[in-house]
């Protein structure tokens, strides 16, 4: 599920490209939205909680793609 590249750049036609995974890309976008919406430094949310929440959102986005 998490090894799909977000920005594939094939080296040759028979190989899938390397790069950031789609799962990580979704997590980064989710975290960006969370940080933009909430004054996180005043919310008492730790970095671990924030990244955990971002990856939970990314997991849900990856599952939605399979439907």
The first five atom37 places (N, CA, C, CB, O) and aatype in JSON, in Angstrom:
{
  "aatype": [20, 20, 20, 20, 20, 20, 20, 20, 20, 20, 20, 20, 20, 20, 20, 20, 20, 20, 20, 20, 20, 20, 20, 20, 20, 20, 20, 20, 20, 20, 20, 20, 20, 20, 20, 20, 20, 20, 20, 20, 20, 20, 20, 20, 20, 20, 20, 20, 20, 20, 20, 20, 20, 20, 20, 20, 20, 20, 20, 20, 20, 20, 20, 20, 20, 20, 20],
  "atom_mask": [
    [1, 1, 1, 1, 1],
    [1, 1, 1, 1, 1],
    [1, 1, 1, 1, 1],
    [1, 1, 1, 1, 1],
    [1, 1, 1, 1, 1],
    [1, 1, 1, 1, 1],
    [1, 1, 1, 1, 1],
    [1, 1, 1, 1, 1],
    [1, 1, 1, 1, 1],
    [1, 1, 1, 1, 1],
    [1, 1, 1, 1, 1],
    [1, 1, 1, 1, 1],
    [1, 1, 1, 1, 1],
    [1, 1, 1, 1, 1],
    [1, 1, 1, 1, 1],
    [1, 1, 1, 1, 1],
    [1, 1, 1, 1, 1],
    [1, 1, 1, 1, 1],
    [1, 1, 1, 1, 1],
    [1, 1, 1, 1, 1],
    [1, 1, 1, 1, 1],
    [1, 1, 1, 1, 1],
    [1, 1, 1, 1, 1],
    [1, 1, 1, 1, 1],
    [1, 1, 1, 1, 1],
    [1, 1, 1, 1, 1],
    [1, 1, 1, 1, 1],
    [1, 1, 1, 1, 1],
    [1, 1, 1, 1, 1],
    [1, 1, 1, 1, 1],
    [1, 1, 1, 1, 1],
    [1, 1, 1, 1, 1],
    [1, 1, 1, 1, 1],
    [1, 1, 1, 1, 1],
    [1, 1, 1, 1, 1],
    [1, 1, 1, 1, 1],
    [1, 1, 1, 1, 1],
    [1, 1, 1, 1, 1],
    [1, 1, 1, 1, 1],
    [1, 1, 1, 1, 1],
    [1, 1, 1, 1, 1],
    [1, 1, 1, 1, 1],
    [1, 1, 1, 1, 1],
    [1, 1, 1, 1, 1],
    [1, 1, 1, 1, 1],
    [1, 1, 1, 1, 1],
    [1, 1, 1, 1, 1],
    [1, 1, 1, 1, 1],
    [1, 1, 1, 1, 1],
    [1, 1, 1, 1, 1],
    [1, 1, 1, 1, 1],
    [1, 1, 1, 1, 1],
    [1, 1, 1, 1, 1],
    [1, 1, 1, 1, 1],
    [1, 1, 1, 1, 1],
    [1, 1, 1, 1, 1],
    [1, 1, 1, 1, 1],
    [1, 1, 1, 1, 1],
    [1, 1, 1, 1, 1],
    [1, 1, 1, 1, 1],
    [1, 1, 1, 1, 1],
    [1, 1, 1, 1, 1],
    [1, 1, 1, 1, 1],
    [1, 1, 1, 1, 1],
    [1, 1, 1, 1, 1],
    [1, 1, 1, 1, 1],
    [1, 1, 1, 1, 1]
  ],
  "atom_positions": [
    [[0.82, -1.19, 0.0], [0.0, 0.0, 0.0], [0.87, 1.25, 0.0], [-0.93, 0.0, 1.2], [0.57, 2.2, -0.73]],
    [[1.93, 1.3, 0.8], [2.65, 2.55, 0.96], [3.86, 2.7, 0.05], [3.1, 2.68, 2.37], [4.57, 3.7, 0.15]],
    [[4.11, 1.75, -0.83], [5.3, 1.86, -1.66], [5.01, 2.4, -3.06], [5.96, 0.53, -1.77], [5.88, 2.34, -3.93]],
    [[3.81, 2.92, -3.29], [3.46, 3.53, -4.57], [4.14, 4.9, -4.63], [1.9, 3.65, -4.75], [3.96, 5.7, -3.72]],
    [[4.92, 5.19, -5.68], [5.59, 6.48, -5.75], [4.61, 7.61, -6.04], [6.68, 6.45, -6.8], [3.67, 7.44, -6.81]],
    [[4.83, 8.77, -5.43], [3.99, 9.93, -5.68], [4.39, 10.61, -6.99], [4.08, 10.93, -4.52], [3.54, 11.1, -7.73]],
    [[5.7, 10.64, -7.26], [6.22, 11.3, -8.45], [7.17, 10.35, -9.17], [6.94, 12.62, -8.09], [8.38, 10.54, -9.14]],
    [[6.62, 9.33, -9.82], [7.49, 8.34, -10.44], [8.33, 8.92, -11.58], [6.66, 7.17, -10.96], [7.87, 9.75, -12.36]],
    [[9.54, 8.45, -11.64], [10.44, 8.83, -12.72], [11.11, 7.55, -13.22], [11.5, 9.89, -12.25], [12.2, 7.21, -12.76]],
    [[10.47, 6.86, -14.14], [11.02, 5.59, -14.6], [12.42, 5.74, -15.19], [10.11, 4.97, -15.63], [12.7, 6.65, -15.97]],
    [[13.28, 4.83, -14.8], [14.63, 4.8, -15.34], [14.6, 4.15, -16.72], [15.6, 4.04, -14.39], [15.27, 4.6, -17.65]],
    [[13.82, 3.1, -16.84], [13.55, 2.51, -18.15], [12.11, 2.01, -18.11], [14.57, 1.35, -18.5], [11.55, 1.85, -17.03]],
    [[11.5, 1.76, -19.26], [10.08, 1.42, -19.31], [9.67, 0.21, -18.48], [9.7, 1.19, -20.7], [8.5, 0.09, -18.12]],
    [[10.59, -0.69, -18.17], [10.23, -1.89, -17.42], [10.3, -1.69, -15.9], [11.13, -3.03, -17.82], [9.92, -2.59, -15.15]],
    [[10.79, -0.54, -15.44], [10.93, -0.28, -14.0], [9.98, 0.82, -13.55], [12.37, 0.09, -13.66], [9.75, 1.8, -14.26]],
    [[9.44, 0.63, -12.33], [8.65, 1.69, -11.74], [9.61, 2.71, -11.15], [7.67, 1.13, -10.66], [10.66, 2.34, -10.61]],
    [[9.27, 3.99, -11.25], [10.18, 5.03, -10.8], [10.39, 5.08, -9.3], [9.68, 6.35, -11.26], [9.63, 4.49, -8.53]],
    [[11.42, 5.78, -8.92], [11.74, 5.98, -7.51], [11.27, 7.38, -7.12], [13.27, 5.8, -7.24], [11.06, 8.24, -7.97]],
    [[11.11, 7.58, -5.85], [10.72, 8.89, -5.36], [9.9, 8.78, -4.11], [9.96, 9.66, -6.42], [9.77, 7.69, -3.54]],
    [[9.35, 9.86, -3.68], [8.51, 9.91, -2.48], [7.3, 9.0, -2.69], [8.06, 11.38, -2.17], [6.72, 8.96, -3.78]],
    [[6.93, 8.27, -1.64], [5.77, 7.41, -1.79], [4.5, 8.24, -1.73], [5.76, 6.32, -0.69], [4.47, 9.32, -1.13]],
    [[3.46, 7.74, -2.35], [2.17, 8.41, -2.33], [1.66, 8.51, -0.9], [1.16, 7.67, -3.22], [1.04, 9.5, -0.53]],
    [[1.9, 7.49, -0.1], [1.49, 7.48, 1.3], [2.15, 8.64, 2.06], [1.84, 6.13, 1.97], [1.48, 9.36, 2.8]],
    [[3.46, 8.82, 1.88], [4.17, 9.92, 2.52], [3.69, 11.27, 2.01], [5.68, 9.79, 2.3], [3.58, 12.23, 2.77]],
    [[3.4, 11.34, 0.72], [2.9, 12.59, 0.13], [1.56, 12.96, 0.76], [2.75, 12.45, -1.41], [1.34, 14.11, 1.13]],
    [[0.66, 11.98, 0.87], [-0.63, 12.24, 1.5], [-0.45, 12.67, 2.95], [-1.52, 10.99, 1.43], [-1.14, 13.59, 3.41]],
    [[0.45, 12.03, 3.68], [0.7, 12.39, 5.08], [1.23, 13.82, 5.18], [1.69, 11.4, 5.73], [0.82, 14.58, 6.06]],
    [[2.13, 14.19, 4.28], [2.68, 15.55, 4.3], [1.59, 16.58, 4.03], [3.8, 15.69, 3.26], [1.55, 17.63, 4.68]],
    [[0.71, 16.29, 3.1], [-0.38, 17.21, 2.79], [-1.35, 17.31, 3.96], [-1.12, 16.76, 1.52], [-1.84, 18.4, 4.28]],
    [[-1.64, 16.19, 4.6], [-2.54, 16.2, 5.75], [-1.93, 17.0, 6.89], [-2.85, 14.76, 6.22], [-2.62, 17.79, 7.54]],
    [[-0.63, 16.81, 7.14], [0.04, 17.54, 8.21], [0.05, 19.04, 7.9], [1.47, 17.03, 8.41], [-0.14, 19.86, 8.8]],
    [[0.28, 19.38, 6.66], [0.29, 20.79, 6.26], [-1.07, 21.43, 6.55], [0.64, 20.93, 4.76], [-1.14, 22.54, 7.06]],
    [[-2.14, 20.72, 6.23], [-3.49, 21.23, 6.48], [-3.76, 21.36, 7.98], [-4.54, 20.32, 5.84], [-4.37, 22.34, 8.42]],
    [[-3.32, 20.39, 8.76], [-3.51, 20.44, 10.22], [-2.78, 21.63, 10.82], [-3.03, 19.14, 10.87], [-3.31, 22.33, 11.68]],
    [[-1.55, 21.86, 10.37], [-0.76, 22.97, 10.9], [-1.35, 24.32, 10.49], [0.69, 22.87, 10.42], [-1.28, 25.29, 11.25]],
    [[-1.91, 24.39, 9.3], [-2.49, 25.64, 8.82], [-3.8, 25.97, 9.54], [-2.74, 25.56, 7.31], [-4.16, 27.14, 9.69]],
    [[-4.5, 24.95, 9.98], [-5.81, 25.13, 10.59], [-5.73, 25.43, 12.08], [-6.65, 23.91, 10.38], [-6.56, 26.18, 12.6]],
    [[-4.78, 24.88, 12.76], [-4.72, 24.94, 14.22], [-3.41, 25.58, 14.66], [-4.87, 23.54, 14.83], [-2.35, 25.26, 14.11]],
    [[-3.45, 26.47, 15.65], [-2.18, 26.94, 16.21], [-1.56, 25.82, 17.04], [-2.39, 28.23, 17.07], [-1.69, 25.8, 18.26]],
    [[-0.88, 24.9, 16.36], [-0.41, 23.65, 16.98], [0.52, 23.89, 18.16], [0.29, 22.8, 15.96], [0.55, 23.09, 19.09]],
    [[1.28, 24.98, 18.13], [2.21, 25.22, 19.23], [1.49, 25.61, 20.52], [3.19, 26.3, 18.84], [2.08, 25.58, 21.6]],
    [[0.22, 25.98, 20.41], [-0.58, 26.34, 21.58], [-1.6, 25.25, 21.93], [-1.3, 27.65, 21.34], [-2.29, 25.35, 22.94]],
    [[-1.68, 24.22, 21.11], [-2.73, 23.22, 21.28], [-2.35, 22.08, 22.23], [-3.09, 22.64, 19.94], [-3.22, 21.31, 22.65]],
    [[-1.07, 21.97, 22.58], [-0.64, 20.88, 23.44], [-0.42, 19.57, 22.7], [-1.63, 20.67, 24.52], [-0.16, 18.55, 23.33]],
    [[-0.53, 19.59, 21.38], [-0.32, 18.4, 20.56], [1.18, 18.23, 20.32], [-1.1, 18.49, 19.2], [1.86, 19.18, 19.93]],
    [[1.68, 17.04, 20.56], [3.1, 16.78, 20.36], [3.39, 16.49, 18.89], [3.57, 15.6, 21.24], [2.47, 16.22, 18.11]],
    [[4.66, 16.55, 18.53], [5.05, 16.19, 17.17], [4.63, 14.75, 16.86], [6.58, 16.36, 16.98], [4.16, 14.47, 15.76]],
    [[4.8, 13.86, 17.81], [4.44, 12.45, 17.6], [2.94, 12.31, 17.33], [4.84, 11.6, 18.81], [2.54, 11.53, 16.46]],
    [[2.13, 13.05, 18.07], [0.68, 12.99, 17.84], [0.33, 13.57, 16.48], [-0.06, 13.74, 18.96], [-0.5, 13.03, 15.76]],
    [[0.96, 14.69, 16.15], [0.68, 15.35, 14.88], [1.03, 14.44, 13.7], [1.46, 16.66, 14.78], [0.23, 14.28, 12.78]],
    [[2.22, 13.85, 13.74], [2.6, 12.98, 12.62], [1.76, 11.71, 12.6], [4.09, 12.62, 12.72], [1.42, 11.2, 11.53]],
    [[1.42, 11.2, 13.78], [0.55, 10.02, 13.84], [-0.8, 10.31, 13.22], [0.36, 9.57, 15.28], [-1.33, 9.49, 12.47]],
    [[-1.37, 11.49, 13.52], [-2.65, 11.87, 12.95], [-2.54, 12.05, 11.43], [-3.16, 13.17, 13.59], [-3.45, 11.67, 10.69]],
    [[-1.43, 12.62, 10.99], [-1.23, 12.81, 9.55], [-1.17, 11.46, 8.82], [0.06, 13.61, 9.28], [-1.76, 11.31, 7.75]],
    [[-0.47, 10.5, 9.41], [-0.39, 9.18, 8.77], [-1.72, 8.41, 8.86], [0.73, 8.35, 9.41], [-2.02, 7.6, 7.98]],
    [[-2.5, 8.65, 9.9], [-3.83, 8.04, 9.95], [-4.69, 8.58, 8.81], [-4.51, 8.32, 11.33], [-5.42, 7.83, 8.16]],
    [[-4.59, 9.88, 8.56], [-5.33, 10.48, 7.44], [-4.82, 9.92, 6.12], [-5.19, 12.03, 7.46], [-5.61, 9.62, 5.23]],
    [[-3.5, 9.77, 6.0], [-2.93, 9.2, 4.78], [-3.39, 7.76, 4.58], [-1.39, 9.26, 4.83], [-3.68, 7.36, 3.45]],
    [[-3.46, 6.99, 5.66], [-3.97, 5.61, 5.56], [-5.39, 5.61, 5.01], [-3.93, 4.92, 6.94], [-5.73, 4.79, 4.16]],
    [[-6.21, 6.53, 5.51], [-7.6, 6.59, 5.05], [-7.66, 6.99, 3.58], [-8.41, 7.6, 5.91], [-8.49, 6.48, 2.83]],
    [[-6.78, 7.91, 3.16], [-6.76, 8.32, 1.75], [-6.32, 7.16, 0.86], [-5.82, 9.52, 1.55], [-6.87, 6.96, -0.22]],
    [[-5.33, 6.38, 1.32], [-4.88, 5.23, 0.54], [-5.99, 4.2, 0.41], [-3.64, 4.6, 1.18], [-6.2, 3.63, -0.66]],
    [[-6.72, 3.95, 1.5], [-7.83, 2.99, 1.46], [-8.93, 3.48, 0.52], [-8.41, 2.77, 2.87], [-9.52, 2.68, -0.2]],
    [[-9.2, 4.77, 0.53], [-10.24, 5.32, -0.34], [-9.9, 5.13, -1.82], [-10.44, 6.8, -0.06], [-10.8, 4.99, -2.65]],
    [[-8.64, 5.11, -2.14], [-8.23, 4.9, -3.52], [-8.56, 3.49, -4.01], [-6.73, 5.17, -3.67], [-8.72, 3.25, -5.21]],
    [[-8.65, 2.56, -3.05], [-8.9, 1.16, -3.41], [-10.38, 0.87, -3.65], [-8.39, 0.24, -2.31], [-10.73, -0.18, -4.2]],
    [[-11.25, 1.79, -3.26], [-12.7, 1.56, -3.4], [-13.15, 1.71, -4.83], [-13.48, 2.52, -2.52], [-14.34, 1.56, -5.12]]
  ]
}
